[in-house]
């Protein structure tokens, strides 16, 4: 039984595979520097790397989300992401900050847009997250629904976050056509920066002439730098590598001190703080927004997951009889 974060001793029941149960006292109190979770991401060497995030980073991000997109007691978040995907963090915990509720989507339904539409409408879900590829599938299914269902869903579904890969302006425009009352938010952020580091609220009129949607402005507590190879800040319109600093920068990689030192660097603009080197190429716009332009390496996104082709190549080369391998990403019908 767990009764909150008071620091009191908790009695935790541990069930073994045999069905026997034993009780163990857990008395150590977690503080802000304690490890909150580890999520593994793809690695170019063939070994996935575990990103270690502390309580202070997770709570700072969640507090920032609540400040930017405040939930009320009337809100219902749908929990539909895998625990190995960092969007699950806010789906699991954000609702607790405002007295809102969470709806646990039954297993398997996250791959069935028709069932999701039915569940969202019947449970009056207000807040959801999709990877952009699933946004298209969701809209495909929504187009076949009666107008009454679309209207009912649009009345209750307040906001949808789309992140994990780039969201196209065409998808955003289609979303606005079918769900004009629902706010669509383009999110960006690697696991190393605690879920999301930037948000952009899509606007059909403002975005009509764009060839790509911005990733927006940094979340509260975060800072985004676009730097050249010498570490100089790039002016608006000039591309450079994107670095993330601020409260969301993770502890580092679990048991990988060399890799942590390589990617988690001292922040030259805020002495004593760190920044994360994303490997993403970006630029600031004259509007004060950040645009994501691509990668500085071979990393790709497939259905929201970071994939290092080198990791797959390394695995293939371990097979007897394979001397060399090359992996590429192909995009068909808008999906990688």
C-alpha positions in Angstrom: 0.0 0.0 0.0 1.4 3.4 -1.0 -0.1 6.5 0.5 1.7 9.3 -1.1 5.1 11.1 -1.0 5.2 11.8 2.7 8.4 10.0 3.2 6.9 7.6 5.8 7.8 3.9 5.7 5.7 2.1 3.1 4.6 -1.5 3.2 5.1 -3.0 -0.3 3.7 -6.4 -1.2 5.9 -8.4 -3.6 4.3 -11.3 -5.4 6.6 -14.0 -6.8 6.0 -16.2 -9.8 4.7 -18.9 -7.4 2.0 -16.7 -6.2 3.5 -16.4 -2.7 3.5 -12.9 -1.2 6.0 -11.3 1.2 6.0 -7.9 2.7 9.1 -5.7 2.7 9.5 -2.3 4.4 10.7 0.4 2.1 12.0 3.2 4.4 14.4 5.2 2.2 12.9 8.6 1.4 13.4 9.9 -2.1 14.6 13.5 -2.6 14.7 15.7 -5.7 18.1 14.2 -6.8 16.9 10.6 -6.6 16.4 8.6 -9.8 12.8 8.7 -11.0 13.0 6.5 -14.1 15.2 5.1 -16.8 14.1 4.9 -20.4 16.3 3.2 -23.0 17.0 4.7 -26.4 18.7 3.5 -29.5 22.5 3.6 -29.7 24.8 3.8 -32.8 27.2 1.3 -31.3 24.6 -1.5 -31.1 24.0 -1.0 -27.4 20.9 0.8 -26.3 21.6 3.6 -23.7 19.5 4.2 -20.6 18.6 7.8 -19.9 18.5 8.5 -16.2 16.0 11.1 -15.1 15.7 12.4 -11.6 12.6 13.5 -9.7 13.5 17.2 -9.9 13.7 17.1 -13.7 10.4 15.2 -14.0 8.5 17.4 -11.6 9.9 20.6 -13.2 8.6 19.4 -16.6 5.2 18.4 -15.3 4.9 21.7 -13.4 5.8 23.6 -16.6 3.1 21.7 -18.6 0.5 22.5 -16.0 1.6 26.2 -16.2 1.4 26.3 -20.0 -1.6 24.0 -20.6 -3.5 24.1 -17.3 -5.7 21.1 -16.5 -8.7 21.4 -14.3 -10.8 18.8 -12.3 -12.9 18.4 -15.4 -10.1 17.1 -17.5 -9.5 13.4 -18.4 -6.1 12.3 -19.8 -5.9 9.1 -21.8 -3.0 6.8 -20.9 -2.2 5.0 -24.1 1.6 5.1 -24.6 4.1 2.3 -23.9 6.1 2.7 -20.7 9.2 2.7 -22.9 8.1 5.9 -24.6 8.7 9.1 -22.5 5.3 10.6 -23.4 3.9 8.0 -20.9 5.4 10.1 -18.1 3.0 13.0 -18.3 0.1 10.6 -19.2 0.8 8.8 -15.9 1.4 11.7 -13.6 0.3 15.1 -15.0 -3.4 14.6 -14.0 -2.5 14.3 -10.3 -1.4 17.9 -10.2 -4.8 19.4 -10.7 -7.4 16.8 -9.5 -8.0 15.7 -13.0 -8.6 12.1 -14.0 -6.8 9.5 -16.2 -8.5 6.9 -18.5 -6.5 3.8 -19.1 -7.1 2.7 -22.7 -7.4 -1.1 -22.9 -4.3 -2.9 -24.2 -4.3 -3.0 -28.0 -6.8 -0.3 -28.5 -4.0 2.3 -29.1 -3.5 0.6 -32.5 -7.2 0.7 -33.4 -8.4 4.2 -34.3 -12.1 3.2 -34.4 -12.0 1.9 -30.9 -10.1 5.0 -29.8 -12.7 7.3 -31.2 -15.4 5.3 -29.5 -13.5 5.4 -26.2 -12.6 9.0 -26.4 -16.2 10.0 -27.0 -17.8 7.7 -24.4 -15.3 8.5 -21.7 -15.2 12.2 -22.5 -11.4 12.3 -22.9 -10.1 15.9 -23.0 -6.3 15.3 -23.5 -4.5 12.8 -25.7 -1.1 12.2 -27.3 -0.3 10.8 -30.7 2.7 10.3 -32.8 2.1 12.1 -36.2 1.8 8.8 -38.1 -1.1 7.8 -35.8 -2.7 11.2 -36.2 -3.2 10.4 -39.8 -4.7 6.9 -39.0 -6.9 8.5 -36.4 -8.1 11.1 -39.0 -8.7 8.4 -41.6 -11.0 6.6 -39.2 -12.7 9.9 -38.1 -13.6 10.7 -41.7 -15.7 7.6 -41.9 -17.6 8.4 -38.7 -21.0 10.2 -38.8 -20.8 14.0 -38.4 -22.6 13.6 -35.1 -19.7 11.5 -33.7 -17.1 14.1 -34.9 -19.1 16.9 -33.4 -19.4 15.1 -30.1 -15.7 14.2 -30.0 -14.7 17.7 -30.9 -16.8 19.1 -28.1 -15.0 17.1 -25.4 -11.5 16.5 -26.8 -9.8 19.8 -25.8 -6.2 19.3 -26.8 -4.1 16.8 -28.7 -0.3 16.7 -28.4 1.6 15.3 -31.5 5.2 14.5 -30.9 7.9 11.9 -31.4 8.6 12.9 -35.0 7.9 15.9 -37.3 4.2 16.8 -37.8 3.5 18.0 -41.4 1.4 21.1 -42.1 -0.9 19.0 -44.3 -1.7 16.7 -41.4 -2.3 19.7 -39.1 -4.6 21.3 -41.7 -6.6 18.1 -42.0 -6.9 17.9 -38.3 -8.3 21.4 -38.2 -10.9 20.5 -40.8 -12.2 17.5 -38.9 -11.7 18.8 -35.3 -11.9 22.6 -35.5 -12.5 23.0 -31.8 -9.6 20.9 -30.6 -6.2 22.5 -30.1 -3.3 20.6 -31.8 0.1 21.0 -30.2 3.3 20.1 -31.9 5.8 18.8 -29.3 9.6 18.3 -29.5 12.1 16.8 -27.2 14.5 13.9 -26.7 14.3 11.6 -23.7 17.5 13.3 -22.5 15.6 16.5 -21.9 12.7 14.9 -20.0 9.9 14.3 -22.5 9.4 17.7 -24.3 11.6 20.7 -24.5 9.4 22.8 -26.8 5.8 23.2 -27.9 4.1 24.9 -30.8 0.3 25.5 -30.8 -0.8 24.9 -34.4 -2.9 27.6 -36.1 -4.6 26.9 -39.4 -4.5 30.5 -40.6 -1.0 31.2 -39.5 0.4 27.9 -40.8 -1.2 27.9 -44.2 2.0 29.0 -46.1 4.5 26.9 -44.1 6.4 24.0 -45.6 7.3 22.7 -42.2 5.7 23.3 -38.7 8.0 24.9 -36.1 8.7 23.1 -32.9 8.0 26.3 -31.2 9.3 27.9 -28.0 11.0 26.2 -25.1 8.9 24.9 -22.3 9.1 26.8 -18.9 12.5 26.2 -17.4 14.1 25.1 -20.6 16.5 27.0 -22.9 17.2 26.3 -26.6 20.5 27.2 -28.3 21.3 27.0 -32.0 25.0 27.0 -32.2 27.6 26.6 -34.9 30.6 24.2 -34.7 32.5 26.7 -32.6 29.7 27.2 -30.1 28.6 30.6 -31.3 24.9 31.4 -31.2 23.4 31.6 -34.7 21.2 34.5 -35.7 17.6 34.0 -36.9 17.4 32.2 -40.2 20.8 30.5 -39.9 21.0 26.8 -39.3 23.1 25.2 -36.6 23.0 22.3 -34.1 20.3 22.5 -31.4 21.3 22.3 -27.7 18.9 22.0 -24.8 19.6 23.5 -21.4 17.6 24.2 -18.2 15.7 22.3 -15.6 14.8 19.3 -17.8 18.4 18.1 -18.7 18.6 14.5 -17.5 21.3 13.1 -15.1 22.9 11.3 -18.0 23.3 7.8 -19.4 23.2 4.9 -16.9 26.7 3.4 -16.4 28.0 5.2 -19.5 30.2 8.0 -18.1 32.1 8.5 -21.3 29.0 8.9 -23.4 27.4 11.2 -20.7 30.5 13.4 -20.9 30.3 13.5 -24.7 26.7 14.6 -24.9 25.9 16.4 -21.6 28.2 19.5 -21.8 28.9 22.5 -19.6 26.5 25.4 -20.5 28.9 28.2 -21.6 26.1 30.8 -21.0 25.0 29.7 -17.5 28.1 28.7 -15.5 27.6 25.6 -13.3 24.7 24.3 -15.5 24.7 21.7 -18.3 23.2 21.4 -21.8 22.4 18.5 -24.0 23.8 18.2 -27.5 20.8 16.9 -29.5 22.4 16.2 -32.9 19.4 17.9 -34.4 19.8 20.7 -37.0 17.5 23.7 -36.4 17.2 27.5 -36.8 15.3 30.3 -35.2 12.7 32.1 -37.2 12.1 35.8 -37.3 8.9 35.0 -35.2 11.1 33.8 -32.4 10.2 30.1 -33.0 12.5 27.2 -33.6 12.3 25.1 -36.8 13.7 21.5 -36.9 15.5 20.9 -40.1 17.0 17.4 -39.8 19.8 15.4 -38.2 23.5 15.9 -38.2 24.0 12.1 -38.2 22.1 9.1 -39.5 19.5 8.8 -36.8 15.9 8.5 -38.0 12.5 8.5 -36.4 10.2 5.5 -37.1 6.6 5.8 -35.6 8.0 8.1 -33.0 10.9 6.0 -31.9 14.5 7.0 -32.3 16.3 4.5 -34.5 20.1 4.4 -35.1 20.7 2.5 -38.3 24.1 1.8 -37.0 22.6 -0.2 -34.1 20.8 -2.5 -36.6 23.9 -2.8 -38.8 25.9 -3.8 -35.8 23.4 -6.5 -35.0 23.3 -7.8 -38.5 27.1 -8.0 -38.7 27.1 -10.3 -35.7 25.3 -13.0 -37.8 27.6 -15.7 -39.1 28.4 -15.2 -42.8 27.6 -11.5 -42.8 30.6 -9.3 -43.6 29.0 -5.9 -44.1 25.5 -4.3 -43.8 23.8 -1.0 -44.6 20.4 0.2 -43.2 18.5 3.1 -44.7 15.1 4.6 -43.9 12.4 4.7 -46.6 9.3 6.9 -46.5 6.1 5.7 -48.2 2.7 7.4 -48.0 4.0 9.8 -45.5 5.3 7.1 -43.1 8.9 6.2 -42.5 
